Amino acid sequence: MEITPSNNSCAYGQPGIFRGHVLFGNPRLAGYAWPLCEIRGNRPGARLCVSAGVHVNEVSGIEAAVRLQRLFDPETIQGSVSIIPLINQPALYKYSEYICPIDGKNINFTFPGGSDGTFSEALCDAIMNEWCAGADCYIDMHGGDLRENVSKFAIFQRTHNTELDALGRRMAMCFDAEIVVGLPVVHMEQPGRPPTGFARYGRLALMSEAGANGLLDEKAIAFHVEGVLNVARTLGILDTPLSEFRNTRTLCNDYLWIHCPLDGEFVPEVEPGDRVNKSQRLGTICNLFGETLADIIAPETGWLLWRMTHPSILKGAPVLAVAFEEEPARL
């Protein structure tokens, strides 16, 4: 990859604060430059990579990435923190939901990608194998596209490696989350989120989610910022105490998207973060006369992870998701 510094930057790879742009080597990514801030301490230590803007409307994560650039002091940290505040460059100022406009793929479900694939696949490969090369942990911040409200949650990937699983869980618990989802091993059988793609190669990545409706929200921004700082503290990059945890950080082992059974208007009866019981009605689908056409029913007991906020939903489109709480081990 090619690194170009800004005028107010130190040299890349040297102690201090680097500001500039990165151009990845894959010719499929030509024509795009990614803003990069990297803070490197005077003492060696762990490397943490942080990003946002895989979905360009999830602005609380993007704002958190901007603020984090000013919260690490090269004079006091050990190791380095590297931040790309907006991944989906082709979608910038287009406000497209979820997808990369070049190939119509959702970058978030494309990891680990591939160097000979489409733009999104090549980008995921470059993130993993160029920018995040040698990283001890990668965190991708999300939350609340134009029609979504999400709970405060974090995701890690379970594997057959007990040490990596324990580390992933420990780092995900650094976020003051309502819900922490450890994705089941079966997710690694196909392309997926950063935690899934990285885990295929025995590497650690996390996702954090908080926000709603493409709006800046101070509580959501703080959730992302404090979670990243706590991960940095746990890695030894910062030597300050962990911030206070106020939420339950309930551990869940999977979640299920619930799809709309027919075209209609969604009327919710629960909100993200609420506990729900199996067979509970979570909302209804109505027509434009206000008549109920169908009920949305919880398939299992768990927690509402997110829901759509725009009422008009097509048949087959996702309307909400329920996370399933992990059962305690029996002795």
Secondary structure, 3 states (H helix, E strand, C coil): CEEEECCCCCCCCCCEEEEEEEECCCHHHCCCCEEEEEEECCEEEEEEEEEECCCCCCHHHHHHHHHHCCCCCCCCCEEEEEEECCCCHHHCCCCCCCCCCCCCCCHHHCECCCCCCCHHHHHHHHHHHHHCCCCCEEEEEECCCCCEEEEEEEEEECCCCHHHHHHHHHHHCCCCCCEEEEECHHHHHCCECHHHHHHCCCCCEEEEEEEECCECCHHHHHHHHHHHHHHHHHHCCCCCCCCCCCCCCEEEEEEEEEECCCCEEEEECCCCCCEECCCCEEEEEECCCCCEEEEEECCCCEEEEEEECCCEECCCCEEEEEEEECCCCCC
